[in-house]
């Protein structure tokens, strides 16, 4: 049974919201659970595992294949490609600032980064390993991993639990603070352009921040129905209702088309948009959101203003030095 902390918002998206409470800066650190404290050694191990394609059945797909930390934290594809060229039905969410999500995946089926890290490895479309037992057995044959796990967790410690803890610890370092928006909120009012300020005010006026609230603009774990308002024209183009969202997990009709509210941080870098990657540009995404979530026909000027503000949410990316993976001298798995 999935343990999902579900905070379904009221559907009155245009409800009033205090600007003072809406505009928050992004923390520079993410809290870690008591049973998985962050250490430099654990982060280094997690970074190796995150970038290692040998965690996939074909040796070709790693976590970073779909969640690229050299870009916006995803793969800029409508649907990510897994082992043997297979594609799923959803667009990869960004890993940047995922530590501030209270649930993971579009349908919120994982309650933590640790739980999320376990899923793709044995998904037949994504990384394709038959079981975590097979993953653990493979890792144990790599001497470098035996040493790295021992340094972090102790002797004979390679396990599913410890591998996912290490990956999650690494992902908690993937935070992008100090955007132009953050610096503006901290008091440097010269940094946002007049257009960006108009876009910021328009988002609050329209009620966008009723869902995209909090420092990560992700609603703090909120689920929201998408689309709220049916639109045959957009449905024919973008197939927004084909995916039943949370109901795919709960099998509860009341949960149909509920999705985790995605972060707006770095959204300018994560096209295409929505859960199925069906919308190619940010301008088009804003237009669609206006129609199907708010029931409003946004003008070209309003769309341009909002897009300008969303560009101000691109933060500073911590430098990523790619790890040297433990080798398997003289042999391979494939």
HELIX and SHEET records of a PDB file:
HELIX    1   1 UNK A   19  UNK A   22  1                                   4    
HELIX    2   2 UNK A   40  UNK A   50  1                                  11    
HELIX    3   3 UNK A   53  UNK A   55  5                                   3    
HELIX    4   4 UNK A   63  UNK A   66  1                                   4    
HELIX    5   5 UNK A   83  UNK A   85  5                                   3    
HELIX    6   6 UNK A   98  UNK A  100  5                                   3    
HELIX    7   7 UNK A  113  UNK A  122  1                                  10    
HELIX    8   8 UNK A  132  UNK A  140  1                                   9    
HELIX    9   9 UNK A  143  UNK A  153  1                                  11    
HELIX   10  10 UNK A  160  UNK A  171  1                                  12    
HELIX   11  11 UNK A  180  UNK A  185  1                                   6    
HELIX   12  12 UNK A  194  UNK A  206  1                                  13    
HELIX   13  13 UNK A  208  UNK A  210  5                                   3    
HELIX   14  14 UNK A  232  UNK A  238  1                                   7    
HELIX   15  15 UNK A  247  UNK A  250  1                                   4    
HELIX   16  16 UNK A  253  UNK A  255  5                                   3    
HELIX   17  17 UNK A  267  UNK A  269  5                                   3    
HELIX   18  18 UNK A  282  UNK A  294  1                                  13    
HELIX   19  19 UNK A  300  UNK A  311  1                                  12    
SHEET    1   A 3 UNK A   7  UNK A   8  0                                        
SHEET    2   A 3 UNK A 222  UNK A 225  1                                        
SHEET    3   A 3 UNK A 258  UNK A 260 -1                                        
END                                                                             
